[in-house]
Amino acid sequence: MVNTAVVEAEVLEEKMPESPWHNKNVEAVKELLDEVAARIPNAVVFRDLFFRFGGKQYAPDLAVVVGRTPPLESIGLVYRVPEDGDAPVAIIEVAVSPKSLGEALSEKADFYAEMGVKDYLIVQAFPQKPLRLWFCRPDRGETPAQVNEASLETLRVTVKAKGQTLHMFDTEGNAVLPPKSFASLLQKELEQTKAALEEERQKREELERRVAELERKLGQRT
């Protein structure tokens, strides 16, 4: 049954407000994740939605469900698995403090394993520190381990971190770009193409001028 209960009837685990730094990092990851999900049929990205399973519930920063989901307008604050829809295939947590990292590595990892999550990525984004990645496949009994890159099989992407920037690449090695970055790239290519065409035009005009000058000199001698 789809969750349409009155909010007051829900007994929700309190979720602390996000810090601006945490929000900034989650949004940066979500922009990439939205682009990835757009390429996968029936994929939906959820942010800060409570998932309830086996009497427990957590609200991951980002979760991707592929397959059976209720209409978005019917989802309240809690998504019950499997009553409301399928479990997320992939979950990404962004940890900006040792406390949040500890929770992501322990009780949250255990819960996602119980729920059957296939790909679990933790982005360690401590302020003024390079990003670090932790990854596992909970449904296979794995626990999070620090990695240089993570291959999310369910989403067909590889995740890498460089400095304080997260990068995603498709199966062919092409960088996944959020809409704004993609538009900027297209604009840059357009400007470069226009500049190249203008350079060619100037060269052509100069060549035509030289040909005309040579013809003029040749005509004076005949």
Sine and cosine of phi, psi and omega as CSV:
sin_phi,cos_phi,sin_psi,cos_psi,sin_omega,cos_omega
0.00,0.00,0.73,-0.68,-0.01,-1.00
-0.94,0.35,0.62,-0.79,-0.05,-1.00
-0.94,0.33,0.97,-0.23,0.07,-1.00
-0.82,-0.57,0.29,0.96,-0.05,-1.00
-0.92,0.40,0.44,-0.90,0.07,-1.00
-0.91,0.42,0.68,-0.73,-0.09,-1.00
-0.83,0.56,-0.63,0.78,-0.05,-1.00
-0.88,0.48,-0.41,0.91,-0.04,-1.00
-0.99,0.16,-0.21,0.98,-0.03,-1.00
-0.99,0.13,0.70,-0.72,0.12,-0.99
-0.98,-0.20,0.99,-0.17,-0.14,-0.99
-0.97,-0.23,0.63,-0.77,0.15,-0.99
-0.92,0.39,0.76,-0.65,-0.05,-1.00
-0.92,0.40,0.72,-0.69,0.03,-1.00
-0.92,-0.40,0.84,-0.54,-0.05,-1.00
-0.94,0.35,0.50,-0.86,0.07,-1.00
-0.87,0.49,0.50,-0.87,-0.01,-1.00
-0.99,0.15,0.54,-0.84,0.15,-0.99
-0.98,0.19,0.42,-0.91,0.05,-1.00
-0.83,0.55,-0.61,0.79,0.00,-1.00
-0.91,0.42,-0.68,0.73,0.03,-1.00
-0.90,0.44,-0.71,0.70,-0.01,-1.00
-0.87,0.49,-0.68,0.74,-0.01,-1.00
-0.86,0.50,-0.71,0.70,-0.04,-1.00
-0.94,0.34,-0.64,0.77,0.03,-1.00
-0.90,0.44,-0.67,0.74,0.00,-1.00
-0.90,0.44,-0.60,0.80,0.02,-1.00
-0.90,0.44,-0.65,0.76,0.04,-1.00
-0.94,0.35,-0.65,0.76,-0.04,-1.00
-0.89,0.45,-0.59,0.81,0.03,-1.00
-0.86,0.52,-0.67,0.74,0.04,-1.00
-0.94,0.35,-0.67,0.74,-0.05,-1.00
-0.91,0.42,-0.61,0.79,0.05,-1.00
-0.88,0.48,-0.65,0.76,0.00,-1.00
-0.91,0.40,-0.64,0.77,0.03,-1.00
-0.91,0.41,-0.73,0.69,-0.04,-1.00
-0.90,0.44,-0.51,0.86,0.00,-1.00
-0.90,0.44,-0.35,0.94,-0.01,-1.00
-1.00,-0.03,-0.08,1.00,-0.07,-1.00
-0.92,-0.39,0.84,-0.55,0.01,-1.00
-0.86,0.52,0.68,-0.74,0.09,-1.00
0.87,0.49,0.52,0.85,0.05,-1.00
-0.98,-0.20,0.71,-0.71,0.00,-1.00
-0.75,-0.66,0.72,-0.70,0.03,-1.00
-0.98,-0.19,0.79,-0.61,0.06,-1.00
-0.91,-0.41,0.62,-0.78,0.09,-1.00
-0.86,-0.51,0.77,-0.64,0.09,-1.00
0.83,0.56,0.58,0.81,0.08,-1.00
-0.98,-0.18,0.74,-0.67,0.03,-1.00
-0.94,0.33,0.78,-0.63,0.13,-0.99
-0.95,-0.31,0.81,-0.58,-0.02,-1.00
-0.94,-0.33,0.75,-0.67,0.01,-1.00
-0.41,-0.91,0.73,-0.68,0.07,-1.00
0.85,0.52,0.55,0.83,0.05,-1.00
0.99,0.11,0.01,1.00,0.03,-1.00
-0.83,-0.55,0.30,-0.95,0.02,-1.00
-0.46,-0.89,0.58,-0.81,0.09,-1.00
-0.63,-0.77,0.42,-0.91,0.04,-1.00
-0.92,-0.40,1.00,-0.05,0.02,-1.00
-0.91,0.41,0.43,-0.90,0.04,-1.00
-0.86,0.52,-0.74,0.68,-0.02,-1.00
-0.62,-0.78,0.71,-0.71,0.03,-1.00
-0.66,-0.75,0.64,-0.77,0.01,-1.00
-0.89,-0.45,0.86,-0.52,0.08,-1.00
-0.96,-0.29,0.76,-0.64,0.04,-1.00
-0.86,-0.51,0.89,-0.45,0.02,-1.00
0.83,-0.55,-0.82,-0.58,-0.14,-0.99
-0.99,0.13,0.91,-0.41,0.10,-1.00
-0.68,-0.73,0.48,-0.88,0.07,-1.00
-0.97,0.26,0.26,-0.97,0.10,-1.00
-0.84,0.54,0.66,-0.76,-0.07,-1.00
-0.84,0.55,-0.59,0.81,-0.04,-1.00
-0.94,0.34,-0.21,0.98,-0.01,-1.00
-0.99,-0.10,-0.13,0.99,-0.05,-1.00
-1.00,0.07,0.79,-0.62,0.05,-1.00
-1.00,-0.04,-0.74,-0.67,0.00,-1.00
-1.00,-0.03,-0.22,0.97,-0.06,-1.00
-0.79,-0.62,0.74,-0.68,0.05,-1.00
-0.93,-0.36,0.92,-0.38,-0.05,-1.00
-1.00,0.00,0.77,-0.64,0.03,-1.00
-0.95,-0.32,0.82,-0.57,0.11,0.99
-0.98,-0.19,0.14,0.99,-0.10,-0.99
-0.85,0.52,-0.72,0.69,-0.06,-1.00
-0.99,0.11,-0.51,0.86,-0.04,-1.00
0.10,-0.99,-0.11,-0.99,-0.03,-1.00
-0.94,0.33,0.40,-0.92,0.08,-1.00
-0.95,0.32,0.42,-0.91,0.08,-1.00
-0.87,0.50,0.61,-0.79,0.09,-1.00
-1.00,0.08,-0.45,0.89,-0.02,-1.00
-0.62,-0.78,0.63,-0.78,0.04,-1.00
-0.73,-0.68,0.66,-0.75,0.06,-1.00
-0.82,-0.57,0.82,-0.58,0.10,-0.99
-0.94,-0.35,0.63,-0.78,0.07,-1.00
-0.93,-0.36,0.92,-0.40,-0.04,-1.00
-0.98,-0.22,0.85,-0.52,-0.05,-1.00
-0.93,-0.37,0.12,0.99,0.03,-1.00
-0.48,-0.88,0.36,-0.93,0.06,-1.00
-0.84,0.55,-0.60,0.80,0.00,-1.00
-0.89,0.45,-0.76,0.65,-0.01,-1.00
-0.92,0.38,-0.53,0.85,0.06,-1.00
-0.92,0.40,-0.67,0.74,0.02,-1.00
-0.88,0.48,-0.67,0.74,0.04,-1.00
-0.90,0.44,-0.66,0.75,-0.02,-1.00
-0.92,0.40,-0.54,0.84,-0.03,-1.00
-0.99,0.14,-0.32,0.95,-0.11,-0.99
-0.92,-0.40,-1.00,-0.06,-0.13,-0.99
-0.90,0.43,-0.58,0.81,0.03,-1.00
-0.92,0.38,-0.68,0.73,0.03,-1.00
-0.86,0.51,-0.65,0.76,0.01,-1.00
-0.90,0.44,-0.67,0.74,-0.01,-1.00
-0.91,0.41,-0.68,0.73,-0.01,-1.00
-0.92,0.40,-0.52,0.86,0.07,-1.00
-0.91,0.41,-0.70,0.72,0.03,-1.00
-0.88,0.47,-0.59,0.81,-0.03,-1.00
-0.97,0.23,-0.25,0.97,0.04,-1.00
1.00,-0.01,0.40,0.92,0.03,-1.00
-0.91,0.41,0.68,-0.73,-0.07,-1.00
-1.00,0.01,-0.65,0.76,-0.02,-1.00
-0.82,-0.57,0.81,-0.59,0.00,-1.00
-0.78,-0.63,0.90,-0.44,-0.03,-1.00
-0.89,-0.46,0.74,-0.67,0.11,-0.99
-0.91,-0.41,0.83,-0.56,0.06,-1.00
-0.98,-0.18,0.94,-0.35,0.03,-1.00
-1.00,0.09,0.95,-0.31,-0.10,-0.99
-0.85,-0.52,0.89,0.45,0.04,-1.00
-0.94,0.35,0.63,-0.77,0.00,-1.00
-0.83,0.56,0.67,-0.74,0.06,-1.00
0.87,0.49,0.40,0.92,0.05,-1.00
-0.79,-0.61,0.49,-0.87,0.10,-1.00
-0.90,0.45,0.51,-0.86,0.06,-1.00
-0.90,0.43,0.56,-0.83,0.13,-0.99
-0.78,-0.63,0.49,-0.87,-0.05,-1.00
-0.90,-0.44,0.65,-0.76,0.14,-0.99
-0.82,-0.57,0.67,-0.74,-0.11,-0.99
-0.53,-0.85,0.50,-0.87,0.14,-0.99
-0.30,-0.95,0.17,-0.99,0.11,-0.99
-0.90,-0.43,1.00,-0.03,-0.13,-0.99
-0.84,0.54,-0.60,0.80,-0.05,-1.00
-0.92,0.40,-0.24,0.97,0.04,-1.00
-0.99,-0.17,0.14,0.99,0.02,-1.00
0.99,0.10,0.17,0.99,0.00,-1.00
-0.99,0.17,0.46,-0.89,0.12,-0.99
-0.92,-0.39,0.45,-0.89,-0.08,-1.00
-0.86,0.51,0.71,-0.71,0.05,-1.00
-0.73,-0.68,0.52,-0.85,0.00,-1.00
-0.95,0.31,0.71,-0.70,-0.07,-1.00
-0.70,-0.71,0.34,-0.94,0.09,-1.00
-0.99,0.15,-0.52,0.86,0.07,-1.00
-0.47,-0.88,0.37,-0.93,-0.05,-1.00
-0.78,-0.62,0.75,-0.66,0.04,-1.00
-0.98,-0.20,0.95,-0.30,0.02,-1.00
-1.00,0.03,0.99,-0.13,-0.10,-0.99
-0.89,0.45,-0.60,0.80,-0.05,-1.00
-0.92,0.40,-0.48,0.88,-0.03,-1.00
-0.96,-0.26,-0.09,1.00,0.02,-1.00
0.85,0.53,0.72,0.70,0.05,-1.00
-0.68,-0.74,0.41,-0.91,0.13,-0.99
-0.92,-0.39,0.72,-0.69,-0.05,-1.00
-0.94,-0.33,0.74,-0.68,0.05,-1.00
-0.72,-0.69,0.41,-0.91,0.04,-1.00
-0.85,-0.53,0.68,-0.74,0.07,-1.00
-0.70,-0.71,0.92,-0.40,-0.08,-1.00
0.89,0.45,-0.81,-0.58,0.03,-1.00
-0.96,-0.28,0.43,0.90,-0.01,-1.00
-0.85,-0.52,0.70,-0.71,0.03,-1.00
-0.99,-0.16,0.67,-0.75,0.00,-1.00
-0.82,-0.58,0.58,-0.81,0.09,-1.00
-0.82,-0.57,0.61,-0.79,-0.02,-1.00
-0.76,-0.65,0.64,-0.77,0.03,-1.00
-0.98,0.20,-0.05,-1.00,-0.09,-1.00
-0.91,0.41,-0.31,0.95,0.03,-1.00
-0.99,-0.11,0.08,1.00,0.03,-1.00
1.00,0.06,0.12,0.99,0.02,-1.00
-0.99,0.15,0.67,-0.74,0.01,-1.00
-0.93,0.36,0.69,-0.73,0.11,-0.99
-1.00,0.08,0.83,-0.56,-0.05,-1.00
-0.89,-0.45,0.70,-0.71,0.10,-0.99
-0.92,0.40,0.35,-0.94,-0.07,-1.00
-0.77,0.64,-0.69,0.73,-0.03,-1.00
-0.90,0.43,-0.70,0.72,0.00,-1.00
-0.92,0.40,-0.63,0.78,0.00,-1.00
-0.91,0.42,-0.67,0.75,0.03,-1.00
-0.90,0.43,-0.63,0.78,0.03,-1.00
-0.90,0.43,-0.64,0.77,0.02,-1.00
-0.90,0.43,-0.68,0.73,0.03,-1.00
-0.90,0.45,-0.65,0.76,0.01,-1.00
-0.89,0.45,-0.66,0.75,0.02,-1.00
-0.90,0.43,-0.69,0.73,0.02,-1.00
-0.90,0.44,-0.62,0.79,0.03,-1.00
-0.89,0.45,-0.70,0.71,0.01,-1.00
-0.90,0.43,-0.64,0.77,0.03,-1.00
-0.91,0.42,-0.63,0.78,0.02,-1.00
-0.91,0.41,-0.68,0.73,0.03,-1.00
-0.88,0.47,-0.66,0.75,0.01,-1.00
-0.90,0.43,-0.65,0.76,0.01,-1.00
-0.91,0.41,-0.65,0.76,0.02,-1.00
-0.91,0.41,-0.64,0.77,0.01,-1.00
-0.91,0.41,-0.64,0.77,0.04,-1.00
-0.90,0.44,-0.67,0.74,0.03,-1.00
-0.90,0.43,-0.63,0.78,0.02,-1.00
-0.89,0.47,-0.69,0.72,0.00,-1.00
-0.91,0.42,-0.63,0.77,0.03,-1.00
-0.91,0.42,-0.65,0.76,0.01,-1.00
-0.91,0.42,-0.68,0.73,0.02,-1.00
-0.90,0.44,-0.64,0.77,0.03,-1.00
-0.91,0.42,-0.63,0.77,0.02,-1.00
-0.91,0.41,-0.67,0.74,0.03,-1.00
-0.90,0.44,-0.62,0.78,0.01,-1.00
-0.90,0.44,-0.66,0.75,-0.01,-1.00
-0.92,0.38,-0.63,0.77,0.04,-1.00
-0.89,0.46,-0.69,0.72,0.00,-1.00
-0.89,0.45,-0.63,0.78,0.00,-1.00
-0.92,0.39,-0.66,0.75,0.03,-1.00
-0.90,0.43,-0.64,0.77,0.03,-1.00
-0.90,0.43,-0.62,0.79,0.01,-1.00
-0.90,0.43,-0.69,0.73,0.01,-1.00
-0.92,0.40,-0.63,0.77,0.03,-1.00
-0.90,0.44,-0.61,0.79,0.01,-1.00
-0.93,0.37,-0.50,0.87,0.02,-1.00
-0.95,0.32,-0.43,0.91,-0.03,-1.00
-1.00,0.02,-0.23,0.97,-0.03,-1.00
-0.99,-0.16,0.00,0.00,0.00,0.00
